[in-house]
Amino acid sequence: MVNSTPYHLFDVVGIELEYMIVDASTLDVRPISHHLLKDAQNEPVSEIEHGRTAWSNELTHHVIELKTNGPRASLAGLAEDFQLQIQVINKQLATDGARLLPTAMHPWMNPDREMQLWPYDYSPVYEAFHKVFDCRGHGWANLQSMHINLPFCGDEEFARLHAAIRLVLPILPGLAASSPWIEGKFSGVLDKRLDVYANNSRKIPSVAGRVIPEAVFSRQEYDQQIFQPMFAEIAPFDPDGFLQDEFLNSRGAIARFERGAIEIRVIDVQECPLADVAIAALTIAVVKKLVAEDWSPLLAQKRMDVETLRSLFDATIQTAEQTALSDAGYLDLFGIQLPSITVGELWRTLFDQVKEEIRTVAPELISPMEFILSHGSLARRMTSIYGENLSRNELHAIYELLANCLEGGQLLGAKE
């Protein structure tokens, strides 16, 4: 989203999805994203447009990003657009004996041995990241997420949007956890991607902060409390100044003032775009209700402190939709007057209140969201159906099935 047009709250949305490129037979990662990203002269480029979508590179050479090609007024038809691009990409990758693999982490990749940075344009920035943080870790080299960009115009809209998003971040793993395995073993955590992501930037703590953003509600406050401390802390490690920009911010939601948007970053990629876009639709609808103060006043939303939200976030990373919620102050912000409720039950309650609004805009997203709420997060479905402690061959079989789900646009466990 470019700030040349003053988009207002919920006028438009931007969605980004990241996928791994893997060997079609072994499912090991393949650092060949440049085979997909070529200009008319057959030279590698960082982005190419495909109608209503675009493809772009990421930090590592085995990841490709699909995204809306500019702001989009509605989620209607977006899953279908992404699905078509996945099939186009898989057809191209087949000539290299490769294909796309979904979910938020590769289940047996060893990034210390297999990580390769994108070596073409923009590579000096990636090299600077690598020099400071050593990107041979799972939180850098082995993660795929969905980003949702929501626009704002001016401090008043920013305050409302930032307050609402901060409240939603801790419970998003309850919908979207899809990363239970790491280096061939069950991690004990349903959203391992976020577990490692939370410690990603520990060398420079201000870069990610507490992942849950600070309670700041104006551009000036954001600059003073987030940007400037972050830039000052990294400056001794970044003499060329490559990283002293707002993109350095690694919180779970980041303000992109240059775009006039807040980017939500804590949602794991699912098994197919239909699931991803359904989760995006519910997330946006709930944020919209909070912004409108339908459940609680803005002042009360602003008062929710970082540590309370981070504690809930950590718990939800572990157990996803089965996480118990008993903080009366937090539940009250969503209009819930119960002593205790699970994260999954909270999402079901919220979905029931926004379902008709979603149906009006994108009716194709109702069924997949109903399925996820009824059968659990993808991580829960994978471990419940197939078990937790699996052999390499068993993991291979599951992820081959997931690659087929991605190709065919089907949810894991759903009847065709």
Secondary structure as the mmCIF struct_conf table of DSSP 4:
data_model
#
loop_
_struct_conf.conf_type_id
_struct_conf.id
_struct_conf.beg_label_comp_id
_struct_conf.beg_label_asym_id
_struct_conf.beg_label_seq_id
_struct_conf.end_label_comp_id
_struct_conf.end_label_asym_id
_struct_conf.end_label_seq_id
TURN_TY1_P TURN_TY1_P1 ASN A 3 SER A 4
BEND BEND1 THR A 5 THR A 5
TURN_TY1_P TURN_TY1_P2 LEU A 9 PHE A 10
BEND BEND2 ASP A 11 ASP A 11
STRN STRN1 VAL A 13 VAL A 13
STRN STRN2 GLY A 14 ASP A 23
TURN_TY1_P TURN_TY1_P3 ALA A 24 THR A 26
STRN STRN3 VAL A 29 VAL A 29
HELX_RH_3T_P HELX_RH_3T_P1 SER A 33 HIS A 35
TURN_TY1_P TURN_TY1_P4 LEU A 36 LEU A 36
STRN STRN4 LYS A 38 LYS A 38
TURN_TY1_P TURN_TY1_P5 ALA A 40 GLN A 41
BEND BEND3 ASN A 42 ASN A 42
STRN STRN5 PRO A 44 PRO A 44
BEND BEND4 SER A 46 SER A 46
STRN STRN6 GLU A 47 HIS A 50
TURN_TY1_P TURN_TY1_P6 GLY A 51 ARG A 52
STRN STRN7 THR A 53 ASN A 57
BEND BEND5 LEU A 59 LEU A 59
STRN STRN8 THR A 60 THR A 60
TURN_TY1_P TURN_TY1_P7 HIS A 61 HIS A 62
STRN STRN9 VAL A 63 THR A 68
BEND BEND6 ASN A 69 GLY A 70
STRN STRN10 ARG A 72 ARG A 72
BEND BEND7 ALA A 73 ALA A 73
TURN_TY1_P TURN_TY1_P8 ALA A 76 GLY A 77
HELX_RH_AL_P HELX_RH_AL_P1 LEU A 78 ALA A 94
TURN_TY1_P TURN_TY1_P9 THR A 95 GLY A 97
STRN STRN11 ALA A 98 LEU A 101
BEND BEND8 THR A 103 MET A 105
BEND BEND9 PRO A 107 TRP A 108
HELX_RH_AL_P HELX_RH_AL_P2 PRO A 111 GLU A 114
STRN STRN12 LEU A 117 LEU A 117
BEND BEND10 TYR A 120 TYR A 120
TURN_TY1_P TURN_TY1_P10 ASP A 121 TYR A 122
HELX_RH_AL_P HELX_RH_AL_P3 SER A 123 PHE A 133
BEND BEND11 CYS A 135 CYS A 135
BEND BEND12 GLY A 137 GLY A 137
HELX_RH_AL_P HELX_RH_AL_P4 HIS A 138 ALA A 141
BEND BEND13 ASN A 142 ASN A 142
STRN STRN13 SER A 145 PRO A 151
HELX_RH_AL_P HELX_RH_AL_P5 GLY A 154 VAL A 168
HELX_RH_3T_P HELX_RH_3T_P2 LEU A 169 ILE A 171
TURN_TY1_P TURN_TY1_P11 LEU A 172 LEU A 172
HELX_RH_AL_P HELX_RH_AL_P6 PRO A 173 ALA A 176
STRN STRN14 SER A 179 SER A 179
STRN STRN15 TRP A 181 ILE A 182
TURN_TY1_P TURN_TY1_P12 GLU A 183 GLY A 184
STRN STRN16 LYS A 185 PHE A 186
BEND BEND14 GLY A 188 GLY A 188
TURN_TY1_P TURN_TY1_P13 LEU A 190 LEU A 190
STRN STRN17 ASP A 191 ASP A 191
HELX_RH_AL_P HELX_RH_AL_P7 LYS A 192 TYR A 197
TURN_TY1_P TURN_TY1_P14 ALA A 198 LYS A 203
BEND BEND15 ILE A 204 ILE A 204
HELX_RH_3T_P HELX_RH_3T_P3 PRO A 205 VAL A 207
TURN_TY1_P TURN_TY1_P15 ALA A 208 ARG A 210
BEND BEND16 VAL A 211 ILE A 212
HELX_LH_PP_P HELX_LH_PP_P1 PRO A 213 GLU A 214
BEND BEND17 ALA A 215 ALA A 215
BEND BEND18 SER A 218 SER A 218
HELX_RH_AL_P HELX_RH_AL_P8 ARG A 219 TYR A 222
HELX_RH_PI_P HELX_RH_PI_P1 ASP A 223 PHE A 227
HELX_RH_AL_P HELX_RH_AL_P9 GLN A 228 ILE A 234
HELX_RH_3T_P HELX_RH_3T_P4 ALA A 235 PHE A 237
TURN_TY1_P TURN_TY1_P16 PRO A 239 ASP A 240
TURN_TY1_P TURN_TY1_P17 PHE A 242 LEU A 243
BEND BEND19 ASP A 245 ASP A 245
HELX_RH_3T_P HELX_RH_3T_P5 GLU A 246 LEU A 248
BEND BEND20 ARG A 251 GLY A 252
STRN STRN18 ALA A 253 ARG A 256
TURN_TY1_P TURN_TY1_P18 PHE A 257 GLY A 260
STRN STRN19 ALA A 261 ASP A 268
HELX_LH_PP_P HELX_LH_PP_P2 VAL A 269 VAL A 269
BEND BEND21 GLU A 271 CYS A 272
HELX_RH_AL_P HELX_RH_AL_P10 PRO A 273 VAL A 291
TURN_TY1_P TURN_TY1_P19 ALA A 292 GLU A 293
BEND BEND22 ASP A 294 SER A 296
HELX_RH_AL_P HELX_RH_AL_P11 LEU A 298 LYS A 302
TURN_TY1_P TURN_TY1_P20 ARG A 303 ARG A 303
HELX_RH_AL_P HELX_RH_AL_P12 VAL A 306 THR A 319
HELX_RH_3T_P HELX_RH_3T_P6 ALA A 320 GLN A 322
STRN STRN20 ALA A 324 LEU A 325
HELX_RH_AL_P HELX_RH_AL_P13 ALA A 328 ASP A 332
TURN_TY1_P TURN_TY1_P21 LEU A 333 GLY A 335
BEND BEND23 PRO A 339 PRO A 339
STRN STRN21 ILE A 341 THR A 342
HELX_RH_AL_P HELX_RH_AL_P14 VAL A 343 VAL A 361
HELX_RH_3T_P HELX_RH_3T_P7 PRO A 363 LEU A 365
HELX_RH_AL_P HELX_RH_AL_P15 ILE A 366 HIS A 375
HELX_RH_AL_P HELX_RH_AL_P16 LEU A 378 TYR A 386
BEND BEND24 GLU A 388 ASN A 389
HELX_RH_AL_P HELX_RH_AL_P17 ARG A 392 GLY A 408
TURN_TY1_P TURN_TY1_P22 GLY A 409 GLY A 409
TURN_TY1_P TURN_TY1_P23 LEU A 412 GLY A 413
#
